[in-house]
Amino acid sequence: MTAPDLPHIVLLGAGHAQIHLLARLAKLPARRRNAMLVTLVAPYPVLVYARRIAGLVAGRYTLAEVSVSLDRLIHSGRIDYIQGRALEIDTARRRVLVQTRQGGRDLHYDLLGVDTGAVMDRHQLEQRIPGARDHGLFVRPMEALPALWDRLRARTNDIEGEGTGRPAPTRIAVVGGGAGGCELALALRARLPLAEIALIEPRAGGPADLPRRVQRRVARWLNEAGVTTVPGACSALDAQSLHLADGRSLPCDAALFVTGPQPPAWLGRAGLALDGGGFLAVNRWQQSLSHPAVFAAGDVASRVDQRVPRNAVQAIAAGPVYAANLLAAAQGKPLRGHTPPGRASGFFDGSNGRAIAWRGAWVFQGEWVARWKNAVDRRFLRTFGGTENSSARHGDFAPAGLLEKSEQSR
Ligand SMILES: Cc1cc2nc3c(=O)[nH]c(=O)nc-3n(C[C@H](O)[C@H](O)[C@H](O)COP(=O)(O)OP(=O)(O)OC[C@H]3O[C@@H](n4cnc5c(N)ncnc54)[C@H](O)[C@@H]3O)c2cc1C
């Protein structure tokens, strides 16, 4: 235990589940709050709300409208915030090695809460797709999206009417046709009406991670918007072209990778029980299978008792139980189980003034659905102090920020 014998809870990541814990800490009665020390480690004191990413790319929202500054929660919860990122977890000694701008820090924990999300491992992608690391643009980490937009802008010639006089339209390839890739392809179409947008995905017919009837509608919207769906697997990339496994090549000015989530490399070295994909294996209490002092939620975690998709809806749903259980563990109280919501409901943003919603057997689409989605998103942001004009600015996410730099250097 950390002096003076208070349990030290170390929280890694400011993701969609962690924000519930920060909010709970801010409201705990003094007697309970004073019984523990809490440290948060995250590269930025900001939550980037995933469900509005397409709207940010489409230009409908500003960065402030898609993010929640955590300053208020950190202050009210009396949390010691360390701007940095976890590099290693030593579960045997209960220590986390943290990289900060000033250098390394070694933190002891009694309880550890992990919500660091998934990554796009540049090194692994480069092995599979030579040229991806040097020529590709990546949607993760999401905090780097504003900088990514600048880089996309630098490679294109018709963004927001800033033409350079080059006659050919910009050719953008979105690699990965899951829900995120389809939303981004449509968002880019809305933002760059003159660009040629291609969606590269081996499987035709719409995003496989959404219900079948939603897939068909998304496929129709892509078609209506003039996004060319190219069935195939990207096998290499260079400065001018994207190459497919079947030997075809497409001219390409910018390739945006929206390939699936991967576990961070440091997780594999921590000695924690992992699932087959390398994600942190947790039970129904969101607790590590191998190390009861470690709790995890969101994309970084994997429930071993059932298949739970990796998305913000699930991370948000797990947040309250994850938060309650970490606090209960600090006081030796019983834990409660989390029942993840099924795949039965969700929203898809078409960046065309319309959205699709599904609930059980029902599928709705239209402008009113976009308004409904907006109301749900606003409620979430307001709950945690996002005010739609929160203090998050472009400069809060330095282009060569801690996280992005380290992801790229792997
Ligand atoms: C383009 C795109 C669109 C998407 N759209 C949707 C959508 O519409 N709806 C939906 O439900 N899902 C969507 N998703 C999925 C969604 O982004 C994730 O499932 C969600 O963000 C997971 O939340 P999380 O809390 O696990 O992690 P995140 O929200 O990724 O948060 C992780 C946190 O950990 C921090 N962190 C990372 N590494 C470290 C480290 N080493 N040490 C300390 N802190 C660290 C990060 O800075 C961040 O604060 C989309 C994803 C993409 C790529």
The ligand as an SDF file (V2000), in Angstrom:
LIG
                    3D

 53 58  0  0  0  0  0  0  0  0999 V2000
  -13.3640    5.7090  -37.4460 C   0  0  0  0  0  0  0  0  0  0  0  0
  -14.0480    5.0710  -36.2850 C   0  0  0  0  0  0  0  0  0  0  0  0
  -15.3840    5.3350  -36.0500 C   0  0  0  0  0  0  0  0  0  0  0  0
  -16.0270    4.7300  -34.9700 C   0  0  0  0  0  0  0  0  0  0  0  0
  -17.3440    5.0060  -34.7860 N   0  0  0  0  0  0  0  0  0  0  0  0
  -17.9910    4.3990  -33.7840 C   0  0  0  0  0  0  0  0  0  0  0  0
  -19.3790    4.6540  -33.5680 C   0  0  0  0  0  0  0  0  0  0  0  0
  -20.0200    5.4180  -34.3090 O   0  0  0  0  0  0  0  0  0  0  0  0
  -19.9860    4.0270  -32.5340 N   0  0  0  0  0  0  0  0  0  0  0  0
  -19.3090    3.1710  -31.7160 C   0  0  0  0  0  0  0  0  0  0  0  0
  -19.9260    2.6310  -30.7920 O   0  0  0  0  0  0  0  0  0  0  0  0
  -18.0040    2.9250  -31.8800 N   0  0  0  0  0  0  0  0  0  0  0  0
  -17.3160    3.5100  -32.8910 C   0  0  0  0  0  0  0  0  0  0  0  0
  -15.9870    3.2480  -33.0780 N   0  0  0  0  0  0  0  0  0  0  0  0
  -15.2780    2.3510  -32.1340 C   0  0  0  0  0  0  0  0  0  0  0  0
  -14.8180    3.1680  -30.9410 C   0  0  0  0  0  0  0  0  0  0  0  0
  -13.9120    4.1280  -31.3610 O   0  0  0  0  0  0  0  0  0  0  0  0
  -14.1330    2.3380  -29.8820 C   0  0  0  0  0  0  0  0  0  0  0  0
  -14.7770    1.1210  -29.7120 O   0  0  0  0  0  0  0  0  0  0  0  0
  -14.1350    3.0960  -28.5550 C   0  0  0  0  0  0  0  0  0  0  0  0
  -13.4080    4.2850  -28.7000 O   0  0  0  0  0  0  0  0  0  0  0  0
  -13.5450    2.2370  -27.4670 C   0  0  0  0  0  0  0  0  0  0  0  0
  -13.4820    2.9820  -26.3000 O   0  0  0  0  0  0  0  0  0  0  0  0
  -12.3540    2.6820  -25.2300 P   0  0  0  0  0  0  0  0  0  0  0  0
  -12.7910    3.3160  -23.9720 O   0  0  0  0  0  0  0  0  0  0  0  0
  -12.0380    1.2460  -25.2130 O   0  0  0  0  0  0  0  0  0  0  0  0
  -11.0330    3.3540  -25.7800 O   0  0  0  0  0  0  0  0  0  0  0  0
  -10.7580    4.8000  -26.3480 P   0  0  0  0  0  0  0  0  0  0  0  0
  -11.9680    5.6020  -26.4870 O   0  0  0  0  0  0  0  0  0  0  0  0
   -9.9000    4.5420  -27.5530 O   0  0  0  0  0  0  0  0  0  0  0  0
   -9.8810    5.4830  -25.2120 O   0  0  0  0  0  0  0  0  0  0  0  0
   -8.6030    4.9950  -24.9020 C   0  0  0  0  0  0  0  0  0  0  0  0
   -7.9180    5.9800  -23.9870 C   0  0  0  0  0  0  0  0  0  0  0  0
   -6.6940    5.4300  -23.5620 O   0  0  0  0  0  0  0  0  0  0  0  0
   -5.6240    6.3490  -23.8030 C   0  0  0  0  0  0  0  0  0  0  0  0
   -4.4310    5.5350  -24.0070 N   0  0  0  0  0  0  0  0  0  0  0  0
   -4.0770    4.8190  -25.0910 C   0  0  0  0  0  0  0  0  0  0  0  0
   -2.9150    4.1710  -24.8660 N   0  0  0  0  0  0  0  0  0  0  0  0
   -2.5510    4.4790  -23.6020 C   0  0  0  0  0  0  0  0  0  0  0  0
   -1.4610    4.1010  -22.7710 C   0  0  0  0  0  0  0  0  0  0  0  0
   -0.4900    3.2860  -23.2140 N   0  0  0  0  0  0  0  0  0  0  0  0
   -1.4010    4.5940  -21.5160 N   0  0  0  0  0  0  0  0  0  0  0  0
   -2.3760    5.4130  -21.0490 C   0  0  0  0  0  0  0  0  0  0  0  0
   -3.4360    5.8030  -21.7950 N   0  0  0  0  0  0  0  0  0  0  0  0
   -3.5190    5.3350  -23.0410 C   0  0  0  0  0  0  0  0  0  0  0  0
   -6.0980    7.1220  -25.0080 C   0  0  0  0  0  0  0  0  0  0  0  0
   -5.4200    8.3340  -25.1150 O   0  0  0  0  0  0  0  0  0  0  0  0
   -7.5690    7.2990  -24.6260 C   0  0  0  0  0  0  0  0  0  0  0  0
   -7.6720    8.2910  -23.6450 O   0  0  0  0  0  0  0  0  0  0  0  0
  -15.3120    3.8520  -34.1300 C   0  0  0  0  0  0  0  0  0  0  0  0
  -13.9610    3.6050  -34.3550 C   0  0  0  0  0  0  0  0  0  0  0  0
  -13.3440    4.1760  -35.4380 C   0  0  0  0  0  0  0  0  0  0  0  0
  -11.8700    3.8860  -35.6750 C   0  0  0  0  0  0  0  0  0  0  0  0
  1  2  1  0
  2  3  1  0
  2 52  2  0
  3  4  2  0
  4  5  1  0
  4 50  1  0
  5  6  2  0
  6  7  1  0
  6 13  1  0
  7  8  2  0
  7  9  1  0
  9 10  1  0
 10 11  2  0
 10 12  1  0
 12 13  2  0
 13 14  1  0
 14 15  1  0
 14 50  1  0
 15 16  1  0
 16 17  1  0
 16 18  1  0
 18 19  1  0
 18 20  1  0
 20 21  1  0
 20 22  1  0
 22 23  1  0
 23 24  1  0
 24 25  2  0
 24 26  1  0
 24 27  1  0
 27 28  1  0
 28 29  2  0
 28 30  1  0
 28 31  1  0
 31 32  1  0
 32 33  1  0
 33 34  1  0
 33 48  1  0
 34 35  1  0
 35 36  1  0
 35 46  1  0
 36 37  1  0
 36 45  1  0
 37 38  2  0
 38 39  1  0
 39 40  1  0
 39 45  2  0
 40 41  1  0
 40 42  2  0
 42 43  1  0
 43 44  2  0
 44 45  1  0
 46 47  1  0
 46 48  1  0
 48 49  1  0
 50 51  2  0
 51 52  1  0
 52 53  1  0
M  END
$$$$
